[in-house]
């Protein structure tokens, strides 16, 4: 059997922070896509719909939701350090 869907809800503070990031428009497209995916999730959009709207994978939407729930807003919308940013 399938899992029961857990409603995705952003805190008021996080929702305000995301709205400010979108309105400024000075972030990378990748970051704005992550922000918009969280906003659409908060509006009860299905991951498949979000994926189509933003041109990202369904797995990305699920991973963003999971990171938000486990690690908070900053971790969910920030880039993971890549191999070129390792300390030397």
N, C-alpha and C positions, 0 to 999 in steps of 0.2 A: 504494500500500500504506500501511497505518497505521504509526504510529510505535511503537517499542518503549517500553513504560511503564517509567519510572525509579522504583524504589522510593523512597518518601518516608520519610525517617528523621530524627527530631529528635535532637539531642545530649542526653545525660543531664542536663546543666545546664539546657538549654532546657525539657526535659520537666518537670523539677522546678519551674522558674519558672512554667510554665503551670498545673501542678497547684496551686500556691500561689495564683495569681490566681483560679482557680475556687473554691477552698475559702474564700477571703476573702469573695467575693461582693459586693464593693463597687465593681465596675467597671460601666460602661455595658453595656446589653444588646448593643449592636453590637460592643463589644470582646470580650465574653464569647463571642459567636457566632464571632468570628475565632479566639479561643483554642480553642474546642471543634472548629472545623473543622480546625485544625492537629493537635489530639489525635486526632481520628477519622482523619485522613490518615495519621498515624503508626501507627495500628492497622490500616492497609491497607483502610480503607473506600473504596469508589468515590465519586468526586465527585457522581454522581447521588444516591447514598444520603445523603451528607452534606447535599446541597442540600435534599432532602426532610425530613430530620430537623430541620434548623435553620431552614428557611424562607428560605434565601438562594439566590441563583442559582448555577448550575454554574460560570459564568464567575468568580464571586467565589471559589469554592474553588480554581480553577486560578490565579487571580491571587494569592491568598494563598500558595500553594505556591511560585510563581515569586518573589514578594517575599522569602519566607523564604530560598530558595536564593541569591538574588542579594544581598540587603541585610541579612539576619539577622532575629532575632526581634523586636526593638523596632520596626523599620520595618514588619514584617508585621502586627503587631497594633495599631499606633497609627493614629490618624486622620490623613488627609492634610489639610494646612491648607486651609481653604476660602477663598472670596473675601472673607468678612467678617473674616478674621484677617490680611489683608495689612497690612504696615506703612504708616503714613501719614506 
